[in-house]
Amino acid sequence: MKRARLIRKLPFLLLLFSPLLCGADLSTYRGFQFGMSLDAAAKHSGMDMSEVTTIHERPARIQELTWNPGRFSGTSGDTDPVEQVVFSFYNGQLFRIVVNYDDQKTQGLSADDLTEAFSTRYGAATHPPPETRFPSTVFSAGVTVVACWADAEYSFNLAQSPYGSSFELIAFSKHLNALAHVAIATGIQMDAQEAPERQKAEEQNAQSKSDKARLVNKGHFRP
């Protein structure tokens, strides 16, 4: 549920003011291509489809796959700073990637240090206003976006915890993320509208089971 709240609260248009980057490929992360199928992503990660979590079923299916690179990378896991990656899918298409970094392997590094490292791959970063935040499943105050890389289709955002000790990368396809955002909001509204009727049906079902059990147990009960 926390992941669902994180996705639906993500301000998908927040960073559209970021400049275009010439030559920087923002469509992929470690071989995972935005728009790729869930099946292809699972195979590329080395994981099984049974490890996929469904967050919403309607009006579009939103699913997640949590990947720990160290689980498959052998000895390289000792130096890989990535602790885990959460891939989100809209109707089977990869639309969002959240990369969480190991605190011990980023210890002592500043936001400027990480921004410099990302800039060698993605080009010059822009720095949004200090109050620019994304929701977080860990920190109630959210995470602060400290650097951005974006083009017309994709957005990569380096975020830092309120206490400055943790970093994560939040990347998404602008088009698919917008569709997912609308679908999730619509699904939540549908669930809320149907909640009273659904609760009533569940109560009636529970009462029916209780009545049947009463008849059986009453006939067999002996003091």
Secondary structure, DSSP 8 states (H G I E B T S, - for coil): -HHHHHHHH--TTTTTTS---SS---SEETTEETT-BHHHHHHHHT--GGG-EEEE-SSS-EEEEEE-THHHHGGGGGT--EEEEEEEEETTEEEEEEEEE-GGGSTT--HHHHHHHHHHHH-S-B---TT-EE--SS-TT-EEEEEEEE-SSEEEEEEE-TTSS-EEEEEEEHHHHHHHHHHHHHHHHHHHHHHHHHHHHHHHHHHHHHHHHHHHHHHH---
